[in-house]
């Protein structure tokens, strides 16, 4: 028999162990796509006997890792897992069957898996085996952690987070283009942590041309977690000598470009190790960003971090494709001479503005980091 709990009726011990499982799951963000990032904790006689999280590339799964650590102690234990255990046969056996074979007596699940191959089948498999199943423990937190995976399998595009670093009046650079550094060291460290937890980092061709960035995670110990770099470059303007192209063999680099571009230019990029993704144009003749994001989802991408620039930000906002904002604000003012975080994108009336709900705010050194979710 299953039990769905509300926040008010969830035992604190269940919540505590699920919080630990969620912390483990977060370790997989940015490294496990196209799979979800899952955490698992196994408890027996009030003692944690197993713990695991989804490994790079999506396998082994969290439950497999935790069961391996628990060994024989898994028999008679309670399992806390942040996402419904899989029930389908893929490259690995179903986790639901592994839990049954291990002899666990109770499974606490944070949220059901929306993937049609699972979608309640894992829970049903456990129940039919006589295992007590409890669902809904820290469900909101678990759904938020895997929002990118959920969106890819239900909507067909990845979660898009627009990251901005600006003055208090929303300026990202001086009129001459100087932008390093508006925010301080602590804020930049937080921004690199965001990179470490995302699948793809995206910039427009203007930013790539002006800044010649690396777009890697440069934090000690996390440099191997640099995301795939994606440049939105409709006409393949990116120089072959740019850092992004020069390092494509070491750090995966994709270019979203318009269909029917110069074949010789495309071949030169591919010879340098860059993957070219052709996308149909929208009504304005530019890349249809909705189709571009769908193409990324088809490649397994679940989370996209957009870091620039003002034209790409405006295009995504205009198309209603921004799911979250992460805004770093420096305690400084620049005035109308500075460059805005987004260029004009066709707002004539207040009702047309994209609106967001602030879900977090905290200081990062002398700056402020705000996180918003689309309403």
FENHU-V468219 format. One record per residue. N is the residue number from 1. RES is the residue in one letter. PHI is phi as a letter, one per 40 degrees, with the letter a starting at -180 (999 if undefined). PSI is psi in radians with two decimals (none if undefined). Layout:
N:RES:PHI:PSI  N:RES:PHI:PSI
This chain:
1:X:999:2.40  2:X:c:2.87  3:X:a:2.12  4:X:c:2.23  5:X:b:2.60  6:X:c:2.91  7:X:d:-0.60  8:X:c:-0.48  9:X:b:0.00  10:X:c:2.16  11:X:d:2.49  12:X:c:-0.56  13:X:c:-0.68  14:X:c:-0.75  15:X:c:-0.70  16:X:c:-0.79  17:X:c:-0.59  18:X:c:-0.60  19:X:c:-0.70  20:X:c:-0.69  21:X:c:-0.67  22:X:c:-0.67  23:X:c:-0.67  24:X:c:-0.73  25:X:d:-0.68  26:X:d:-0.46  27:X:c:-0.41  28:X:c:-0.21  29:X:d:2.31  30:X:g:-0.21  31:X:b:-0.15  32:X:b:-0.08  33:X:d:2.50  34:X:c:0.06  35:X:c:2.83  36:X:c:2.78  37:X:c:2.01  38:X:b:2.52  39:X:b:2.61  40:X:a:2.36  41:X:b:2.32  42:X:b:2.23  43:X:b:2.34  44:X:a:2.27  45:X:f:0.78  46:X:g:0.29  47:X:b:2.34  48:X:c:2.08  49:X:b:-0.20  50:X:a:2.54  51:X:a:2.58  52:X:a:2.89  53:X:a:2.79  54:X:d:2.30  55:X:c:2.82  56:X:d:2.37  57:X:g:-0.13  58:X:g:-0.05  59:X:a:2.59  60:X:c:2.78  61:X:c:2.87  62:X:c:-0.75  63:X:c:-0.68  64:X:c:-0.77  65:X:c:-0.77  66:X:c:-0.70  67:X:c:-0.65  68:X:c:-0.68  69:X:c:-0.70  70:X:c:-0.60  71:X:f:-2.33  72:X:c:-0.38  73:X:c:-0.19  74:X:c:-0.49  75:X:c:2.18  76:X:g:0.15  77:X:c:2.95  78:X:b:2.35  79:X:b:2.28  80:X:b:2.11  81:X:b:2.41  82:X:c:-0.27  83:X:a:2.53  84:X:d:2.24  85:X:c:2.46  86:X:c:2.68  87:X:b:0.02  88:X:b:2.67  89:X:c:2.04  90:X:b:-2.26  91:X:c:-0.32  92:X:b:2.74  93:X:c:2.75  94:X:c:2.41  95:X:c:-0.55  96:X:c:-0.75  97:X:c:-0.61  98:X:c:-0.68  99:X:c:-0.70  100:X:c:-0.79  101:X:c:-0.53  102:X:c:-0.26  103:X:g:0.41  104:X:c:2.69  105:X:b:-0.29  106:X:a:2.45  107:X:b:2.18  108:X:b:2.10  109:X:b:2.34  110:X:c:-0.86  111:X:a:2.57  112:X:c:2.55  113:X:c:2.15  114:X:c:-0.16  115:X:d:2.22  116:X:c:-0.37  117:X:c:-0.29  118:X:b:-1.40  119:X:f:1.08  120:X:g:-0.30  121:X:c:-0.62  122:X:c:-0.74  123:X:c:-0.76  124:X:c:-0.68  125:X:c:-0.76  126:X:c:-0.77  127:X:c:-0.74  128:X:c:-0.44  129:X:c:0.03  130:X:g:0.17  131:X:c:2.38  132:X:c:2.21  133:X:b:2.22  134:X:b:2.29  135:X:b:2.86  136:X:g:0.14  137:X:c:2.01  138:X:f:0.73  139:X:c:-0.77  140:X:c:-0.78  141:X:c:-0.70  142:X:c:-0.70  143:X:c:-0.64  144:X:c:-0.73  145:X:c:-0.67  146:X:b:0.52  147:X:d:-0.61  148:X:c:-0.80  149:X:c:-0.79  150:X:d:-0.76  151:X:c:-0.64  152:X:c:-0.73  153:X:c:-0.34  154:X:b:-0.59  155:X:b:-0.45  156:X:g:0.32  157:X:a:2.74  158:X:c:2.88  159:X:c:2.28  160:X:b:2.10  161:X:b:2.15  162:X:c:2.06  163:X:b:2.28  164:X:b:2.54  165:X:b:2.03  166:X:a:3.06  167:X:c:3.09  168:X:c:-0.51  169:X:c:0.40  170:X:g:0.47  171:X:b:2.32  172:X:b:-0.13  173:X:a:2.80  174:X:c:2.98  175:X:c:-0.34  176:X:c:-0.08  177:X:g:0.02  178:X:c:2.18  179:X:b:-0.13  180:X:b:2.07  181:X:b:2.21  182:X:c:-0.77  183:X:c:2.94  184:X:c:-3.05  185:X:c:-0.74  186:X:c:-0.72  187:X:c:-0.69  188:X:c:-0.61  189:X:c:-0.75  190:X:c:-0.65  191:X:c:-0.65  192:X:c:-0.53  193:X:c:-0.64  194:X:c:-0.73  195:X:c:-0.69  196:X:c:-0.35  197:X:b:0.26  198:X:b:2.78  199:X:c:-0.70  200:X:b:2.41  201:X:b:2.29  202:X:b:2.42  203:X:b:2.83  204:X:c:2.90  205:X:c:-0.55  206:X:c:-0.78  207:X:c:-0.74  208:X:c:-0.67  209:X:c:-0.75  210:X:c:-0.77  211:X:c:-0.38  212:X:f:1.01  213:X:c:2.91  214:X:c:-0.64  215:X:f:0.73  216:X:b:2.90  217:X:c:2.04  218:X:b:0.44  219:X:c:2.36  220:X:d:2.28  221:X:g:-0.20  222:X:b:0.14  223:X:c:-0.47  224:X:c:-0.12  225:X:c:0.37  226:X:c:2.37  227:X:c:2.96  228:X:c:2.34  229:X:c:2.26  230:X:b:2.23  231:X:b:2.21  232:X:c:1.82  233:X:b:1.52  234:X:d:-0.53  235:X:b:0.36  236:X:f:0.90  237:X:c:-0.30  238:X:d:2.20  239:X:c:2.48  240:X:c:-0.30  241:X:c:0.01  242:X:c:2.77  243:X:c:-0.65  244:X:c:-0.76  245:X:c:-0.74  246:X:c:-0.50  247:X:b:0.22  248:X:c:-0.49  249:X:c:-0.36  250:X:c:-0.67  251:X:b:2.02  252:X:d:2.33  253:X:b:2.22  254:X:b:2.59  255:X:b:2.13  256:X:c:2.11  257:X:b:2.89  258:X:c:2.61  259:X:c:2.60  260:X:g:0.45  261:X:c:3.14  262:X:c:2.01  263:X:c:-0.58  264:X:c:-0.69  265:X:c:-0.75  266:X:c:-0.79  267:X:c:-0.66  268:X:c:-0.72  269:X:c:-0.80  270:X:c:-0.64  271:X:c:-0.50  272:X:c:-0.04  273:X:g:0.13  274:X:c:2.36  275:X:c:2.23  276:X:c:2.22  277:X:b:1.91  278:X:c:2.38  279:X:b:2.47  280:X:c:2.67  281:X:c:2.72  282:X:c:-3.00  283:X:d:-0.47  284:X:c:0.05  285:X:g:-0.20  286:X:c:3.01  287:X:d:2.32  288:X:c:1.80  289:X:c:-0.51  290:X:c:-0.77  291:X:c:-0.62  292:X:c:-0.75  293:X:c:-0.63  294:X:c:-0.67  295:X:c:-0.68  296:X:c:-0.72  297:X:c:-0.67  298:X:c:-0.43  299:X:c:0.01  300:X:h:-0.03  301:X:c:2.34  302:X:b:-0.44  303:X:b:2.21  304:X:b:2.25  305:X:b:2.03  306:X:c:2.15  307:X:b:0.03  308:X:i:2.81  309:X:b:-2.67  310:X:c:-0.57  311:X:c:-0.75  312:X:c:-0.73  313:X:d:-0.81  314:X:c:-0.72  315:X:c:-0.71  316:X:c:-0.71  317:X:c:-0.72  318:X:c:-0.67  319:X:c:0.06  320:X:f:0.81  321:X:b:0.09  322:X:c:2.06  323:X:c:-0.60  324:X:a:2.67  325:X:b:2.37  326:X:b:1.98  327:X:b:2.03  328:X:c:2.14  329:X:b:2.21  330:X:c:2.54  331:X:c:1.17  332:X:a:2.78  333:X:b:2.53  334:X:b:-0.50  335:X:g:-3.05  336:X:c:-0.25  337:X:c:-0.38  338:X:c:2.87  339:X:c:2.31  340:X:c:2.74  341:X:c:-0.49  342:X:a:2.42  343:X:c:3.08  344:X:d:2.41  345:X:b:0.54  346:X:g:0.63  347:X:c:1.96  348:X:b:-0.46  349:X:b:2.64  350:X:d:-0.59  351:X:c:-0.31  352:X:c:-0.20  353:X:c:2.34  354:X:c:2.35  355:X:b:2.51  356:X:b:2.73  357:X:b:2.24  358:X:c:2.22  359:X:b:-0.19  360:X:a:2.55  361:X:a:2.32  362:X:a:2.72  363:X:c:2.53  364:X:b:1.67  365:X:g:-2.27  366:X:c:0.01  367:X:b:3.09  368:X:b:2.39  369:X:b:2.09  370:X:b:2.43  371:X:b:2.32  372:X:b:2.62  373:X:b:2.46  374:X:c:2.35  375:X:c:none
